[in-house]
Amino acid sequence: MKSINRLYIFQISFLFIISSHSVGFTQLLKVSTNGHYLVYQDGKPFFYLGDTAWELFHRLNREEADRYLENRAEKGFTVIQAVVLAEQDGMNSPNPYGAIPLLDNNPNKPNEQYFQHVDYIVNKAASLGLVVGMLPTWGSFWSALNPEKVIFNPKNAYEYGQFLGKRYANQPVIWILGGDRNIINDEEREIVESLAKGLSAGDGGNHLITFHPRGPGCSSDYFHDAERLDFNMYQSSHAAHDHDNGLFAEHDYKLFPPKPTLDGEPRYETIPAGFYFDGNNRMDRFDDYDARQAAYWSLLSGACGHTYGNNSIWQMYSEKQQPVLWAKIPWYEALDHPGAFQMGILKKLFVSRSFELLEPSKEILVDGPTTGGGKVKAALASDGSFTIIYSPRGENFTIDKSLLKGDRLKEAWFDPRYGAEYTIHTSGTKGIQTYTPPTTGRGNDWVLIIEKGE
């Protein structure tokens, strides 16, 4: 690494992150003025870093929930995505305290004992500075794809939504509709829209609403123009390595009116790629590199944040449960897989700068890989003050530095695995320049940061 002069380790303490977010959560969230990011009511930027904990309410007791939430807060996550009426037999299999969510599987008969447990988890999350991305229901309970499970109609969907809206009106939540299903007929659309109306009636319209589609898919295909959809969500899903989820962000970024967007379910760490064994009966699983690649590709393509997932954690797998999708590692051991740490590193990189100014920029890239797993992506601040460029395989790329503002520009390599920043130099030259990352190959991804220097 001949071009490396000094080593900088990001030292933004977890205590600072948690305390600053706790203060922020006294405010509600809203969409930014430019329509592409989420902010607090006072305009302070909110970085959505989610974790998929779909079975959190259903499978964990209070001590376990504390352990999970405290771990995620320490790592810098800001949103926990969890489902009230859960996918894994959530209607009939009771929570750890013997409670099912609905009496007689009737949305008009919520079970107070079950919701007291939900209350506990939401309150605990709030105390740690976490927003709960709350899915009122998994999509199987309203989708025609699962007719034997459907319990909702437009009327009871509204009433159930109103119940939830009132109950959590003063809590830091984001409503996430959908639940891994897409709209295939008018009746389904009416149910989902009625649920959204009920939520808004219950909480006074104070919380953001989005829609989690089945993957690969975009909420914008169904609800972009809907008044009650505040921001879009896409699911790039788990089909293949090097699947460019940034293409979903690019699609949504161009829509009018502008709305924030993000990947609500990308490839999970440790989930089988494409859900297949290879010819030798060995399973190819996504790793931390796959999680990093998806996150940087998406963010530099215009997303307002990102969601991480782990195959053991979404289902809260333990020896007590039958594994889904070949989960092998208990959730409490998977908490500290490298991808989760690296999401915190990613967040620190972005929030240490005015990330809300970033816009996807193909113009700054003059040359470099444009296809495959090495595809280079870049975003440029709207005021030209800095750029972030990601090379997933550490391959060379060329940029036009004249698009940046400032008499002198500081250049640095950032290691997304460990959070180390290596200063290259500070220069006043703004020509076309080719950059060679320190190492190359799969797993050797690098981020170039160029910003105003002193």
N, C-alpha and C positions, 0 to 999 in steps of 0.2 A: 504494500500500500504506500508507494512513494509519494503520492499526492497528499497524504494525511499529515497534518501538522500538529494538531492538538485533539484531545479526546474530551468531549463534553457529555456528561451524563445528566439527563433531565432529573431534577430534584424537586419537582412539585410534589409536596407531601400529600399522602392520602388524607391526612387530617384537614389540610386546607381545602382539598376537593370536597370532602364530605361537609365541612362546615359552611363553605360558600354555597353549596347546593341546598343545604338545609334552610339557609336564609332565603334563597330564591324561591323555595317551595311555599313560602307564605303567599306567593302570587300565583295566579293562573297562567296557563300557557296560551299563546295565540300565534298566528301566522305573521311572519315579518312583512314589512312594507313592500318589499320586492316580490313577495309571494313564493320564495324558494327556501325559506328557512323557518324554524320555530324559535320563538322568543318568549320571554316573560312579559307581563303587562307593562313593565317599565322599559321594555326594549332590549334588555340584556339577552344575548344569544343563549339558546339552549341547545346543547349537543345531544342528540338522541343516540345513546349507545345501549341497545337492548340485549336482553338475554331471553331465549325461549325456555320458559319454565311452565309449559302447558299444564302439567299435572300438579302444580304446586299446591293449590287449594284442596285438591282431592286426596293426595297421597302422603303429604308430610304432616307430622304433628307439630306442635308449637316449638318445641326445642329444636327439631330438625329445620323448621322454617327459619328460626333465628340464625342457625348455623349457615344456611344457604344465603340468606339476605345479607348478613354481615360480611360474608366472603365476597359477594358481588359488589357491595358498597366499597369495600377496601380496594377492589381492583378497578374502581372508577366507573362501573356501569351506572346508568342513569334511569333506565326503564326496565321493568320486569314484566314480561308478557306471560299472562296466566289466564286460564279458562275457568269460568264458574261452573258451567255444565260440561264436564270434561269428556274427552274422547274415549278414554280407556274404561268403558263401562261406568262412566261417571254418574249415570242416572240411578243405577241399581247397586253398585258396589259402594258401601259407605266409606266415609272418611275415617281417619284413625280414632275418632270418638264415636263411631257407630252411627253417624248421621248421613242421610242422603239429602240432596239439595232441594228436591220437590216432593211434597206428599202426593201420592197417587200419580206421580209423573205429570203433575198439573202445574203449568207456569203460574197459575193464579194462587197456588198454595206453596209459597216458599217456606222451607223448614227453618225456623228461627235458630235451632241448634247448629245447623250447618253454616248459616250466614254469620253467626257469632265467631266461628272459626275464620271465615273470610275476613270479617272485621279485624280480627287480631292481626292477620298477616298484612292487611292494608295499613293498619296503624303502625306496625313494626317497620314496614317499608318507609313510611313517611318519616318516622323518627330517624332513619338513616339517610334521609335525603333522596329517596328513590321514588319515582313515579311508577304506579302500576298500570301497565297497558292491559286493561281488563277486557277480555272477551266474554260477553254475557253468555255465549253458548258456542259449542263446536257446531260446525255447519251441518253435520249429519242429522241434527235435530230439527232442521227446517228444509233440507234439500230433498228434492224428488229422487236423487240418486240413492237415497236410503229411506224408501217409503215406510219400512217397518219401524223406523225410529222416530219419524216426524211427530212432534208434539205441538208445533206452533202453527197458528193461523194469524192473520193480520190483527185481530182483536186482542188475543191474549199476548201477542208479541208486544203490542203497545203497552199493555198493563204491566207486563214483566219489566219492560224497559223503564217505565215510570217508577216502579218499585226500586230498581237498582239506582236510577238517577237520584231519587230522593235520599236513599240510604247513604250514598257516597258523594253527595253534592258538595261537601266541604273538604273532601279528601283529594290528594294529588293523583288523579287518574286520567288516563286517556282511554276512550272507548274504542275498542277494535271489533268491528263487526265482521261477518264472513265466517271465519273459522275453517279455512282450507276447503272452501267450496266456492264455485262460481254460479252466477245467475243463469238459469237455462229456460225460465219461463216467467210470465207476468206475475203469477201467483207468488213465486219466490221473491221477486222484486218487491212486491207489496208487503210481504212479511218483513223483509229486511228494512224497508223504508219505515214501516210502522214501528219497528223496534227502535230505530233512530229517533223517530218523533217522540216516542215514549221516554227515552233517555233525556232528550232535550226538555221535555215537559217536566220531568222529575228534577233535573239539576239546574233548570233555568237557562239552559243553553250555554253553561259556563265551561264545559269541557270539550276538548277537541275530539273529533270522530274520524276514524279511518276504516278501511276494509281490508281484511287479510284474505286474498284470493287463493285458489288452488294453483299449484305451480306446474309448469311455468305459466305465469299469468300476471295481469296488472289490474288493480282496482279501477284504473282510469278507463278500461274497456267497458265498464258498467256504470260507473258513478262519477266520472270526472266533473260533469256539469251539475251534479246534485248539490243543492244548497247545503245539506248537512254533512257532506264529506269535506272536511277541512284540509286534509292532506292525503296524498296517494300512498299506496303501499304495493309493492310487487313481491312475488315469490319466485326467485330464480331456481330454487329447488336443488335436487341432489343427484342429477343425472350423470354428470361427467366432470372430469378434471378440465380446467381451463375454459369453462363455460363463461363467457363474458357477460356477467350480470350488469355491467355498466351500460349495455345496450338498452336495458329497461329504463334506467335513469335518463339516458339520452332521449328516449321516446317521450317520457313524461315531462322532461324539462322544456320541450318545445311546445307543449300544449297551451291553449288559451282558454280561460284565464289561467295564469301561472299558479301552481300549487306545489308545496313541498312534496317530496317523494323519497322513499327509502326501501331497501330490501328487508322485508319482514321475516324472510325465511330463506337464507342462502344455504350452501352446502355446509352441513354440520361436521364439526371435528369428530372423528371416529365412526361416522356413519358409512356403510358400504357405498362406494361410488356406483351409482346406477342400481344399487341393491342386488349386485350380482357376485357370484364366486367366479374365479378364473378357471382355466382348464385343469389345473392341479388341485382344485377344491380349496384354494386359498382365497381369502377375501381381500380385495383392494379397498382400503378405507381412506377417507379424506383425513388429512392431518392439519397441523397448525399452519403450514404454508398455504394450503388450499383456503383456509379461513382468512388469512391475511390478504391473499391475492384478491379474493372476492370483496373484501372490505375496501381496499385502496382503489380498485377498479370502480366500484360503485360510487364512492365519495368523490373521486376526481371526475366523474361523469355527471355530477350535478345533484347527488343525493344529499339530503339534509342530515343524515346520520346513517346508522347501520345496526343490524341485529346479528349477534353471534348465536351459535347453537352448538350443543354437544349431544350426541346420540343417547348418552346415559342420563343427561340432565333434563332434557325436555320431558321424558317419561318418568323421571325420578325413579330410575331403576334400582332395585336392590334385590337381595336374595329372596325376599318375600314375594316378588312379582314375577310373572312370566315375562321374559324379555321380548321386546318388539324390535324388529329389524336387527337382530343379532347383537343386541347390547350385551356386553361382557363385564363391564366395570361398574361397580356401584356408584351412584350419583355423588356420594360424599368423597369418593376417591377421585372422581373425574373433575371435581371443582377446581383443581389446580393444574389441569392440563395446560400446556404452554399457550395454546390459542387464546385462552381467557386472559392470561397475563398480557399477551400481545395486543388485545383489544384495548386494554387500559393504556398501553404505550401509544397506540394510534390516537386515542382520544387526547392524551397529553400533548402530542404533536400539534393537533388541530386547534385545541383551545388555547395553546400558548401563543397563537397568532389570531388575527381577526378572520377566522374561518368563514364567517358569514359574508365576507366579501368575495369569496371564491366563486368563479364561474368556469365551467368546462371550457378548455381552450385547445382546439386542434391547430390554431394558427401559430402558436408558439413552437410547435413541433415541426421542424423542417425535414427531418429524416429519422429513421429508426423503425423497429419492428411494428407493423400495423395489423398483423394477424397472429393467431395462435397464442400459446401460453406466454410468450415474451412481449405481447403487445404493450407498448408504452403509452401511458395516459398522463395528461397534464391538466392542471387548473391554474388560472391566473386571477389574482385579486382585481376587482373592478377598477380600483384606483392605480393599478400597476405597481403596487408596493411590494408584492412578493409572488412567487410561483412555487407550486409543489408538483414534482414530476416523479412518476413511479415507473421503475423498470423491473418487471417481475422476474426476469432471468438474469439480471445484471448485464444486459446487452447494451452496446453503444447506442447513443441517440444524439441528435443534433437539434439545437434550439436557436431561435431568433431572440437574442437578448434585448434588442431595441424596443420590444414591447414593454419592458420594465422601466419604472420611473426611479429617479434618484441619481445623484452624481457618482456615487460609488455603490457597488453591489457586493454583498457578502455571499459567498457560495459555501455550501456544506453538504456532505453526505450524511444521511440519517439511516441508521440500521434498525429496521422495523422488528427485528427479533429481540433486541436487547435495549433499545431506546438510547443508544449511544449516537452522539452527533460529532462528526469529524469535519472541522473547518478545512476548506481547501485554500481559499485566499479571499482577499477583498480587492476589487479592481474597478476601474472606471471605464473599462472597455465594454462596448455594447454591440459587438458584431455577432455574426453567426458562429456558434461554437459547438464542437462535438465533445461529449462527455463519456468517459469510460468508468463505469462503476468498479469498486475495489475488487469484487469477486464475481464469478459467473456460474450459471447452471441453476437447475431446479433447487429451490430453497434458498438461493442467493439473490433475493430481491433487495433493491436499494431505492431510497428516496432522495432525490436532489432538491434542496431548498435554496432558492436565490431570493434575497431580500435586500432592502436598503441597508447599506453599511454606514459606518461612521468614518 
